[in-house]
Amino acid sequence: MKVEDVIHRMKNLQRFEIVAALPDEFEFRGAVPFDIHVRDGIITGRVWALTLAEAQQRFNEYLNTEY
């Protein structure tokens, strides 16, 4: 990745709020890469990304990661 690409990405990041049902087997392990709030079986994450699709993908990957 070129420096110009990194600068462009940093200048254009947006914060998206992603809401999902909390998976039954989910456990917090290790570092949490987002601001996360859990309440009544709902998990909400505030994810920095260029697009909503990217934010949703990153959030879903985190929820489905097995340690």
C-alpha positions in Angstrom: 0.0 0.0 0.0 1.4 3.4 -1.0 1.6 6.3 1.4 -0.9 8.2 -0.7 -3.4 5.3 -0.3 -2.9 5.3 3.5 -3.4 9.1 3.7 -6.5 8.9 1.5 -7.9 6.1 3.8 -7.2 8.0 7.0 -8.8 11.2 5.6 -12.0 9.4 4.5 -12.7 7.0 7.3 -16.2 7.3 8.8 -17.6 5.8 12.0 -20.5 3.4 11.4 -22.7 1.9 14.1 -23.4 -1.8 13.4 -26.1 -3.7 15.4 -26.5 -7.4 15.5 -27.9 -10.2 17.7 -25.3 -11.4 20.1 -24.2 -14.9 19.0 -24.8 -17.6 21.6 -21.2 -18.7 21.8 -19.6 -15.3 21.7 -17.0 -14.5 24.3 -14.7 -11.5 24.7 -11.1 -12.7 24.3 -8.1 -10.5 23.6 -8.2 -7.0 22.4 -11.5 -5.5 21.2 -10.9 -3.5 18.0 -14.1 -1.4 18.3 -16.2 0.4 20.8 -18.7 -2.3 21.7 -21.9 -2.2 23.8 -23.9 -5.3 24.8 -27.4 -5.2 26.2 -30.4 -7.6 26.2 -28.8 -9.9 23.6 -27.9 -7.1 21.2 -24.3 -6.2 20.4 -23.6 -2.7 18.9 -20.2 -1.8 17.6 -18.9 1.5 16.4 -16.5 0.7 13.5 -14.3 3.0 11.5 -14.3 2.2 7.8 -14.6 3.7 4.4 -18.0 2.2 3.6 -20.9 0.6 5.5 -20.1 -2.7 3.7 -16.5 -2.6 5.0 -17.7 -1.8 8.5 -20.2 -4.7 8.5 -17.6 -7.1 7.1 -15.0 -6.1 9.8 -17.6 -6.4 12.6 -18.9 -9.8 11.4 -15.3 -11.1 11.1 -14.7 -10.1 14.7 -17.9 -11.7 15.9 -17.1 -15.0 14.1 -13.4 -15.2 15.1 -12.5 -18.2 17.1 -9.5 -17.9 19.5 
